[in-house]
Amino acid sequence: MRSRTAFTAVSILLLFATVAHAGETLATKVAAGRKTKIYWSGRIDPTTCKVEDVVNYRPDIVREPAHGTLSTGHEQQPFQSSAGAHPCNGKPFLANILYYQSAKGFKGEDEFVIRNTALAHYREMTTELTVKVKVE
């Protein structure tokens, strides 16, 4: 049971690795007109460092940005745990990526909201995150 608990904990940590905790705001700067990676998510097995799930761990868009567009995709990148030391840190990882691109000619502030739902200990955990983007 200990390995299952550890696996679930790592899944949750990975899910929120690049964002703040529930109900918080993530602020970021992007170049005007450039497609920029804003967020990534997925689930990894901490014993094998293999991707377990990218389909069910993608963010849902609650509110679209007013001055740009969001797009998603899968991308290979190095894994990095928000918990610090982890045996999978630096290993290749296929993740869900959320990209933001401002509208042509727009500079200023934009905002959108995303939601993640994850299964943890046989219960769904839902987290919403407001993302504030400064377009320069």
C-alpha positions as CSV (number, residue, x, y, z in Angstrom):
1,M,0.0,0.0,0.0
2,R,2.9,2.3,0.6
3,S,4.0,2.4,-3.0
4,R,0.4,3.2,-4.2
5,T,0.2,6.1,-1.7
6,A,3.6,7.3,-2.9
7,F,2.5,7.0,-6.5
8,T,-0.7,9.0,-5.9
9,A,1.3,11.7,-4.0
10,V,3.7,12.1,-6.9
11,S,0.9,12.2,-9.4
12,I,-0.7,15.1,-7.5
13,L,2.7,16.9,-7.1
14,L,3.3,16.5,-10.8
15,L,-0.1,17.8,-11.7
16,F,0.6,21.1,-9.9
17,A,4.3,21.2,-10.5
18,T,4.3,24.4,-12.5
19,V,1.4,26.2,-10.9
20,A,0.4,27.5,-7.6
21,H,-1.9,25.7,-5.2
22,A,-5.7,25.7,-5.4
23,G,-7.4,29.1,-5.7
24,E,-4.2,31.0,-6.4
25,T,-3.0,33.1,-9.3
26,L,-0.1,32.5,-11.6
27,A,1.5,35.6,-13.1
28,T,3.7,35.4,-16.1
29,K,5.2,37.6,-18.8
30,V,5.2,36.7,-22.5
31,A,6.4,38.3,-25.8
32,A,3.7,39.8,-27.9
33,G,2.5,37.5,-30.7
34,R,4.7,34.6,-29.6
35,K,3.2,31.2,-28.8
36,T,4.4,30.6,-25.2
37,K,4.2,27.6,-22.9
38,I,2.3,28.6,-19.9
39,Y,1.4,25.3,-18.1
40,W,2.1,21.6,-18.2
41,S,0.6,18.6,-16.5
42,G,0.5,14.8,-16.6
43,R,1.1,11.7,-14.4
44,I,4.3,9.8,-14.0
45,D,5.1,6.5,-12.2
46,P,7.9,7.4,-9.6
47,T,9.4,3.9,-9.7
48,T,9.8,3.6,-13.5
49,C,9.7,7.3,-14.5
50,K,7.3,6.3,-17.3
51,V,4.3,8.4,-18.3
52,E,1.1,7.0,-16.9
53,D,-1.6,9.3,-18.2
54,V,-1.6,12.4,-20.3
55,V,-5.2,12.2,-21.5
56,N,-7.0,12.6,-18.1
57,Y,-4.5,15.2,-16.7
58,R,-5.0,18.0,-19.2
59,P,-6.3,21.3,-18.1
60,D,-9.8,22.4,-18.9
61,I,-10.3,26.0,-19.9
62,V,-12.9,27.7,-17.6
63,R,-12.5,31.2,-19.0
64,E,-10.8,32.1,-22.3
65,P,-8.4,35.0,-22.5
66,A,-9.9,38.3,-23.8
67,H,-6.9,39.2,-25.9
68,G,-5.3,36.0,-27.0
69,T,-5.8,32.3,-27.7
70,L,-5.0,29.1,-25.9
71,S,-3.9,25.9,-27.5
72,T,-2.8,22.5,-26.2
73,G,-0.5,19.7,-27.3
74,H,1.9,17.0,-26.1
75,E,5.5,17.8,-25.7
76,Q,8.6,15.9,-24.5
77,Q,10.4,17.8,-21.7
78,P,12.5,17.0,-18.7
79,F,10.5,16.1,-15.6
80,Q,10.8,18.4,-12.6
81,S,9.0,17.7,-9.3
82,S,7.7,20.6,-7.2
83,A,8.7,18.6,-4.2
84,G,12.4,19.0,-4.9
85,A,14.5,15.8,-5.0
86,H,12.8,13.1,-7.0
87,P,14.3,10.0,-8.8
88,C,12.6,11.1,-12.1
89,N,13.9,14.7,-12.1
90,G,15.6,15.4,-15.5
91,K,14.2,12.3,-17.2
92,P,12.2,12.8,-20.4
93,F,8.5,13.2,-19.8
94,L,5.6,13.5,-22.3
95,A,3.4,16.2,-20.8
96,N,0.2,18.1,-21.7
97,I,1.2,21.6,-22.6
98,L,-1.0,24.7,-22.6
99,Y,0.2,27.5,-24.8
100,Y,-0.9,31.2,-24.9
101,Q,-0.6,33.5,-27.8
102,S,-1.7,37.2,-27.7
103,A,-3.8,38.7,-30.5
104,K,-1.9,40.5,-33.2
105,G,-0.8,43.9,-32.0
106,F,-2.0,43.4,-28.4
107,K,0.2,44.5,-25.5
108,G,-1.0,44.8,-22.0
109,E,-2.6,42.4,-19.4
110,D,-4.7,39.4,-20.2
111,E,-6.2,36.8,-17.9
112,F,-7.8,33.3,-18.1
113,V,-8.8,30.5,-15.8
114,I,-8.0,26.8,-16.1
115,R,-9.2,23.8,-14.1
116,N,-7.6,20.5,-13.3
117,T,-9.4,17.4,-12.0
118,A,-7.3,14.5,-10.7
119,L,-8.2,11.2,-9.1
120,A,-6.5,10.9,-5.7
121,H,-7.4,8.2,-3.3
122,Y,-10.5,7.3,-5.3
123,R,-11.8,10.9,-5.1
124,E,-11.7,13.6,-7.6
125,M,-9.8,16.7,-6.7
126,T,-10.5,19.9,-8.7
127,T,-8.3,22.9,-8.7
128,E,-8.9,26.2,-10.5
129,L,-6.0,28.5,-11.3
130,T,-6.3,32.1,-12.6
131,V,-3.4,32.9,-15.0
132,K,-2.5,36.6,-15.4
133,V,-0.4,37.3,-18.5
134,K,1.5,40.4,-19.1
135,V,2.1,40.8,-22.8
136,E,5.2,42.9,-23.7
